[in-house]
């Protein structure tokens, strides 16, 4: 099939590459000239395991193209994906200006029957707005072509997006009627052979499904962080509690890991957007508001522990930070807990020596060059001469460090662990002062 994808961000690029991989001819359209030129040369702007070879091989095969020419893209595709960003507006609601701009662009150039797919995460009712804009522009052009607007939200996990796209758990599709269903079935047939993964529903239900899914996962994380904070007060170990409740199949082990708060491009934005959607409908979503409130407070947990240990004065101290991305296997630092930590430490007069396998370039881009931030080449280099180690992201290479090296390199053997990577008793035996999240005592002093 001939497919066009508007927006070559995280979602658009992964979706385009995977569709090309199974044989569709995909044209990607973006207004960012530099991004398009870089992609034409095979330079991928994001880190996602498996994505670079997929893009390179399909460019070489002629199944994947990149352009800034919107008219060419619209003419090419019998299916048009809208995969542009929906950044939070000032009040937390989703900003639809890019989505609606693409809808208008498609309508301005449309000359044949087309299925328009909303892939962006958009509030309930967005497909109605997209359809209305297209109808209006076609009427102004006096053009009579058949088009359908479909909601087809993505459910990709950063760090596993290619695998999620190649082997989806489900493919949610919201339609106004039966007409576009055969086109959607043909589009996704290569991913639907093992068992039926397509779930058709009305458009508004599909739009809400995306938000409900992300908000449910965010709720589980905030609930566990709430329990972790309670465990500290009660002298319980949240990791034992996690194993205990996770063994219940009704609960399961996914997304019940306590830590220093969730981040990224999805959960924070989507929780805020659904809160605004609810409020605009006259409903106060108390659970969602609590989820957001707990997460916001949890991001201040590590700096609070640091200041508590150093009696409220960290001015002139240096801290090693392991992990800058909001989660492993990505270079995404949007809403990352590491940023809250570093900004609080800088405000208090401290310096940071940080290492991350993938996200340091992004940190450099956001913060620039400053005297109180050193980005170093290895996790060991970050330790040298630091007053303590702080762990923000659970990358695999942080899970089995040489603790003797840590003790030798740090001025004092103190670890603040925002991801509960180590056992407190083991740290105590090694003579390390260890702060974790919800592990009974907040402070484990060495014997």
C-alpha positions as CSV (number, residue, x, y, z in Angstrom):
1,X,0.0,0.0,0.0
2,X,1.0,3.6,-0.5
3,X,1.2,5.3,2.9
4,X,2.1,8.8,4.0
5,X,3.2,9.8,7.5
6,X,3.0,13.4,8.6
7,X,5.4,14.0,11.5
8,X,8.8,12.2,11.8
9,X,9.0,12.3,15.5
10,X,9.2,9.3,17.8
11,X,5.9,7.7,16.9
12,X,5.9,8.7,13.2
13,X,9.4,7.4,12.4
14,X,8.9,4.1,14.2
15,X,5.5,3.5,12.5
16,X,6.8,4.5,9.1
17,X,9.9,2.2,9.3
18,X,7.9,-0.8,10.5
19,X,5.3,-0.3,7.8
20,X,8.0,-0.1,5.2
21,X,9.7,-3.2,6.6
22,X,6.6,-5.3,5.8
23,X,6.4,-4.0,2.2
24,X,4.3,-0.9,2.2
25,X,5.7,2.2,0.3
26,X,6.0,4.9,2.9
27,X,6.6,8.6,2.4
28,X,7.3,10.7,5.5
29,X,6.6,14.4,5.5
30,X,8.0,17.0,8.0
31,X,8.5,20.7,8.0
32,X,11.9,20.4,9.6
33,X,14.3,20.7,6.7
34,X,17.3,19.7,8.7
35,X,15.6,16.6,10.1
36,X,14.5,15.5,6.7
37,X,18.0,15.9,5.3
38,X,19.6,14.0,8.1
39,X,17.1,11.1,7.7
40,X,17.7,11.0,4.0
41,X,21.3,10.4,4.9
42,X,20.4,7.7,7.4
43,X,21.1,9.8,10.5
44,X,18.4,9.0,13.2
45,X,17.6,11.8,15.6
46,X,16.4,9.5,18.4
47,X,17.9,6.5,20.2
48,X,15.6,3.5,19.9
49,X,17.0,-0.1,19.8
50,X,16.7,-1.6,16.3
51,X,15.4,1.5,14.6
52,X,18.5,2.7,12.8
53,X,19.1,-0.5,10.7
54,X,15.4,-0.6,10.0
55,X,15.4,2.9,8.6
56,X,18.7,2.4,6.7
57,X,17.6,-0.9,5.0
58,X,14.2,0.5,3.9
59,X,15.7,3.7,2.5
60,X,18.1,1.5,0.5
61,X,15.2,-0.7,-0.7
62,X,13.2,2.4,-1.8
63,X,10.3,1.7,0.5
64,X,10.9,4.6,2.8
65,X,11.3,8.2,1.7
66,X,11.5,11.6,3.5
67,X,10.4,14.9,2.2
68,X,9.2,18.4,3.1
69,X,6.8,18.4,0.1
70,X,3.4,18.1,1.6
71,X,1.6,18.0,-1.8
72,X,3.8,15.1,-2.9
73,X,3.0,13.3,0.4
74,X,-0.8,13.8,0.0
75,X,-0.8,12.7,-3.6
76,X,1.3,9.6,-2.8
77,X,-0.8,8.1,0.1
78,X,-4.1,6.2,0.0
79,X,-3.6,6.2,3.8
80,X,-2.4,9.4,5.5
81,X,-1.1,9.2,9.1
82,X,-1.2,12.2,11.3
83,X,1.6,11.6,13.8
84,X,2.6,15.1,14.9
85,X,3.2,16.2,18.5
86,X,0.4,17.4,20.8
87,X,2.4,19.3,23.4
88,X,0.7,20.4,26.6
89,X,-0.7,23.9,26.5
90,X,-0.2,26.3,29.4
91,X,-3.2,24.8,31.3
92,X,-2.1,21.2,30.7
93,X,-4.5,20.5,27.9
94,X,-3.3,19.0,24.7
95,X,-2.4,21.6,22.0
96,X,-3.9,20.4,18.7
97,X,-2.6,23.1,16.5
98,X,-0.2,20.8,14.7
99,X,-2.8,18.0,14.2
100,X,-5.3,20.5,12.8
101,X,-2.7,22.1,10.6
102,X,-1.8,18.7,9.0
103,X,-5.5,18.0,8.5
104,X,-5.9,21.3,6.7
105,X,-2.8,20.6,4.6
106,X,-4.1,17.2,3.6
107,X,-7.5,18.7,2.6
108,X,-5.7,21.4,0.5
109,X,-4.0,18.9,-1.6
110,X,-6.3,15.9,-1.6
111,X,-7.4,14.6,-5.0
112,X,-8.4,11.0,-4.4
113,X,-10.2,8.8,-1.9
114,X,-8.2,8.8,1.3
115,X,-8.2,7.3,4.8
116,X,-6.8,9.7,7.4
117,X,-5.5,8.1,10.5
118,X,-5.1,10.0,13.8
119,X,-2.0,8.4,15.3
120,X,-1.1,11.3,17.6
121,X,-2.4,11.1,21.2
122,X,-5.3,13.4,21.1
123,X,-8.3,14.3,23.3
124,X,-11.7,12.8,22.8
125,X,-13.4,14.7,20.0
126,X,-10.3,15.5,18.0
127,X,-11.4,13.2,15.1
128,X,-14.6,15.3,14.8
129,X,-12.5,18.5,14.5
130,X,-10.2,16.9,11.9
131,X,-13.2,15.7,9.9
132,X,-14.8,19.1,10.1
133,X,-11.7,20.9,8.8
134,X,-11.3,18.6,5.9
135,X,-14.9,18.9,4.9
136,X,-14.7,22.7,5.1
137,X,-11.5,22.9,3.0
138,X,-12.8,20.5,0.4
139,X,-16.0,22.5,0.1
140,X,-14.0,25.7,-0.4
141,X,-12.1,23.9,-3.2
142,X,-15.4,22.5,-4.6
143,X,-13.7,19.1,-4.6
144,X,-15.8,15.9,-4.1
145,X,-13.7,13.1,-2.9
146,X,-14.5,10.4,-0.4
147,X,-12.4,10.4,2.8
148,X,-12.6,8.7,6.2
149,X,-11.1,9.8,9.5
150,X,-9.9,7.0,11.8
151,X,-8.5,7.0,15.3
152,X,-5.7,4.5,15.7
153,X,-3.7,5.4,18.8
154,X,-0.2,4.1,19.4
155,X,0.8,2.0,22.4
156,X,4.6,2.0,22.0
157,X,7.0,1.7,24.9
158,X,10.2,3.8,24.5
159,X,13.1,1.4,24.5
160,X,10.9,-1.4,22.9
161,X,9.0,0.6,20.3
162,X,10.2,-1.4,17.2
163,X,9.2,-4.7,18.8
164,X,5.9,-3.3,20.0
165,X,5.1,-2.0,16.5
166,X,6.2,-5.3,14.8
167,X,4.3,-7.5,17.3
168,X,1.5,-5.4,18.8
169,X,-0.6,-6.7,21.7
170,X,-3.7,-5.0,20.1
171,X,-4.5,-2.6,17.3
172,X,-7.2,-0.2,18.4
173,X,-9.2,1.4,15.6
174,X,-12.0,3.9,16.0
175,X,-14.2,4.5,12.9
176,X,-17.4,6.4,12.2
177,X,-18.8,3.6,10.0
178,X,-17.8,0.4,8.2
179,X,-16.3,1.9,5.1
180,X,-12.6,2.3,6.1
181,X,-12.3,-1.1,7.8
182,X,-11.2,-3.1,4.8
183,X,-8.4,-0.6,4.2
184,X,-7.3,-0.8,7.8
185,X,-7.4,-4.6,7.7
186,X,-5.1,-4.6,4.6
187,X,-2.7,-2.1,6.1
188,X,-2.2,-4.1,9.3
189,X,-2.6,-7.6,7.8
190,X,1.1,-8.4,8.2
191,X,0.8,-7.8,12.0
192,X,-2.4,-9.7,12.4
193,X,-1.7,-13.2,11.3
194,X,-1.0,-15.0,14.5
195,X,-4.4,-14.1,16.1
196,X,-6.9,-11.3,15.7
197,X,-5.4,-8.1,17.1
198,X,-7.6,-5.6,15.5
199,X,-10.2,-4.2,17.9
200,X,-12.8,-1.9,16.1
201,X,-14.9,0.6,18.1
202,X,-16.3,4.0,17.7
203,X,-13.9,7.0,17.3
204,X,-14.4,8.6,20.7
205,X,-13.9,5.3,22.5
206,X,-10.7,4.7,20.7
207,X,-9.4,8.2,21.6
208,X,-10.3,7.6,25.2
209,X,-8.7,4.1,25.2
210,X,-5.3,5.6,24.7
211,X,-5.6,8.1,27.6
212,X,-7.2,5.5,29.9
213,X,-4.3,3.0,29.2
214,X,-1.5,5.5,30.0
215,X,-3.4,6.9,33.0
216,X,-3.9,3.4,34.4
217,X,-0.2,2.6,34.2
218,X,0.7,6.0,35.7
219,X,-1.8,5.2,38.5
220,X,0.0,2.0,39.3
221,X,3.3,3.7,39.6
222,X,2.0,6.5,41.8
223,X,0.2,4.0,44.0
224,X,3.4,2.1,44.6
225,X,5.3,5.3,45.3
226,X,2.6,6.2,47.9
227,X,3.0,2.7,49.4
228,X,6.8,3.1,49.4
229,X,6.6,6.3,51.4
230,X,4.2,4.7,53.8
231,X,6.5,1.7,54.1
232,X,9.3,4.0,55.3
233,X,7.2,5.3,58.1
234,X,6.0,1.9,59.1
235,X,9.4,0.1,58.9
236,X,8.3,-2.2,56.1
237,X,10.2,-3.1,52.9
238,X,8.3,-2.1,49.8
239,X,10.2,-4.6,47.7
240,X,8.8,-7.4,49.8
241,X,5.4,-5.9,49.5
242,X,5.8,-5.6,45.7
243,X,6.6,-9.3,45.4
244,X,3.7,-10.1,47.6
245,X,1.1,-8.2,45.7
246,X,2.6,-8.9,42.3
247,X,2.1,-12.6,42.8
248,X,-1.6,-12.0,42.6
249,X,-2.5,-12.4,38.9
250,X,-5.2,-9.7,39.3
251,X,-2.4,-7.2,40.0
252,X,0.7,-8.6,38.3
253,X,4.3,-7.4,38.4
254,X,4.2,-4.8,35.7
255,X,4.4,-1.1,36.6
256,X,4.5,-1.7,40.4
257,X,8.2,-0.7,40.9
258,X,8.6,2.2,43.3
259,X,11.1,4.9,42.5
260,X,11.7,8.6,42.0
261,X,8.7,9.3,39.8
262,X,7.7,8.7,36.2
263,X,8.6,10.9,33.3
264,X,8.8,10.9,29.5
265,X,6.7,12.3,26.8
266,X,3.5,10.3,27.5
267,X,2.5,9.7,31.1
268,X,2.9,13.3,32.5
269,X,1.3,14.9,29.5
270,X,-1.5,12.4,29.1
271,X,-2.5,12.5,32.8
272,X,-2.7,16.3,32.7
273,X,-4.6,16.3,29.4
274,X,-7.2,13.8,30.7
275,X,-7.6,15.9,33.8
276,X,-8.3,19.0,31.6
277,X,-10.7,17.0,29.4
278,X,-12.6,15.8,32.5
279,X,-12.8,19.3,34.0
280,X,-14.0,20.8,30.7
281,X,-16.8,18.2,30.9
282,X,-17.7,19.4,34.4
283,X,-16.1,16.4,36.2
284,X,-13.3,16.6,38.8
285,X,-11.1,13.5,38.3
286,X,-9.9,13.0,41.8
287,X,-7.9,9.8,41.2
288,X,-6.0,11.4,38.2
289,X,-5.3,14.5,40.2
290,X,-3.9,12.4,43.0
291,X,-1.7,10.4,40.5
292,X,-0.2,13.6,39.2
293,X,0.3,15.1,42.7
294,X,2.0,12.0,44.0
295,X,4.3,11.8,41.0
296,X,5.2,15.5,41.3
297,X,6.1,15.1,45.0
298,X,8.0,11.9,44.3
299,X,10.4,13.6,41.9
300,X,11.6,15.7,44.9
301,X,12.3,12.5,47.0
302,X,16.0,12.1,46.0
303,X,17.0,15.8,46.6
304,X,15.2,15.7,49.9
305,X,17.1,12.6,51.0
306,X,20.4,14.2,49.9
307,X,19.7,17.4,51.8
308,X,18.6,15.4,54.8
309,X,21.8,13.4,54.9
310,X,24.0,16.5,54.5
311,X,22.1,18.4,57.2
312,X,20.5,20.7,54.7
313,X,23.7,22.1,53.3
314,X,25.1,20.8,50.0
315,X,26.7,24.1,48.8
316,X,30.1,23.3,47.4
317,X,29.5,19.5,47.3
318,X,29.8,17.4,44.1
319,X,27.4,14.6,43.3
320,X,27.9,11.7,40.9
321,X,24.6,11.0,39.0
322,X,24.1,7.7,37.2
323,X,21.2,7.9,34.7
324,X,19.7,10.9,33.0
325,X,17.0,9.5,30.7
326,X,13.6,9.1,32.1
327,X,13.9,5.3,31.7
328,X,16.5,2.9,30.2
329,X,17.0,2.2,26.5
330,X,16.1,5.8,25.4
331,X,17.8,9.2,25.2
332,X,14.5,10.9,26.1
333,X,14.9,13.3,29.1
334,X,11.5,14.9,28.9
335,X,10.0,15.2,32.4
336,X,12.9,13.0,33.7
337,X,13.4,12.8,37.5
338,X,17.1,13.5,37.0
339,X,16.4,17.0,35.8
340,X,14.4,17.8,39.0
341,X,17.3,16.4,41.0
342,X,20.0,18.3,39.2
343,X,18.2,21.6,39.2
344,X,17.5,21.4,42.9
345,X,21.2,20.6,43.6
346,X,22.4,23.4,41.4
347,X,20.0,25.8,43.1
348,X,21.5,24.8,46.5
349,X,25.0,25.4,45.3
350,X,26.1,21.8,44.4
351,X,27.9,20.5,41.3
352,X,26.9,17.4,39.3
353,X,29.2,14.8,37.5
354,X,26.8,12.7,35.4
355,X,26.9,9.7,33.1
356,X,24.2,8.1,30.9
357,X,24.8,5.7,28.1
358,X,22.5,7.6,25.7
359,X,21.1,10.8,27.1
360,X,24.1,13.0,27.6
361,X,23.8,14.7,24.3
362,X,20.2,15.7,25.0
363,X,21.2,17.0,28.5
364,X,23.9,19.1,26.8
365,X,21.4,20.4,24.3
366,X,19.0,21.4,27.0
367,X,21.4,22.8,29.7
368,X,24.3,23.9,27.5
369,X,27.8,24.3,29.0
370,X,27.8,25.3,32.7
371,X,30.4,25.1,35.4
372,X,28.2,23.0,37.8
373,X,27.6,20.2,35.3
374,X,30.2,17.7,34.0
375,X,29.1,15.0,31.6
376,X,31.7,12.2,31.7
377,X,32.4,9.1,29.6
378,X,32.0,6.3,32.1
379,X,30.0,5.6,35.3
380,X,33.4,5.2,37.1
381,X,34.5,8.7,35.9
382,X,31.4,10.2,37.4
383,X,32.4,8.9,40.9
384,X,35.8,10.5,41.0
385,X,36.0,12.9,44.0
386,X,32.2,13.1,44.4
387,X,30.6,13.4,47.8
388,X,27.9,10.8,47.1
389,X,26.4,8.7,44.3
390,X,22.8,9.2,43.1
391,X,21.1,6.7,40.8
392,X,18.1,8.0,38.7
393,X,17.7,5.5,35.9
394,X,17.9,1.7,36.1
395,X,20.2,1.0,33.1
396,X,21.5,-2.5,33.1
397,X,25.2,-1.5,33.4
398,X,24.4,0.1,36.8
399,X,22.9,-3.1,38.4
400,X,26.2,-4.9,39.3
401,X,28.9,-2.2,39.9
402,X,32.2,-2.7,41.7
403,X,31.3,-1.4,45.1
404,X,35.0,-1.3,46.1
405,X,35.6,1.2,43.3
406,X,32.6,3.2,44.4
407,X,34.0,3.4,47.9
408,X,37.5,4.2,46.7
409,X,36.3,7.0,44.3
410,X,33.7,8.7,46.5
411,X,34.8,11.0,49.4
412,X,32.4,9.1,51.6
413,X,30.5,5.8,50.8
414,X,27.0,7.1,50.3
415,X,24.5,6.0,47.7
416,X,21.1,7.5,47.1
417,X,19.2,4.9,44.9
418,X,16.1,6.2,43.2
419,X,15.4,2.8,41.6
420,X,16.0,0.3,44.4
421,X,18.8,-1.6,42.5
422,X,20.6,-3.0,45.5
423,X,19.7,-4.8,48.8
424,X,20.1,-2.6,51.9
425,X,21.5,-5.4,54.0
426,X,24.2,-6.1,51.4
427,X,25.1,-2.4,51.3
428,X,25.3,-2.3,55.1
429,X,27.7,-5.3,55.1
430,X,29.9,-3.5,52.5
431,X,30.1,-0.4,54.7
432,X,28.0,1.7,52.4
433,X,25.4,4.2,53.7
434,X,22.4,3.4,51.5
435,X,19.2,5.4,50.9
436,X,16.5,3.6,48.9
437,X,12.8,4.2,48.2
438,X,10.5,2.5,50.7
439,X,13.0,0.0,52.1
440,X,12.1,0.2,55.8
441,X,14.6,2.5,57.4
442,X,15.4,5.6,55.3
443,X,19.0,5.5,56.4
444,X,21.1,2.3,56.6
445,X,24.3,3.1,58.5
446,X,27.3,0.8,58.1
447,X,28.3,-1.4,61.0
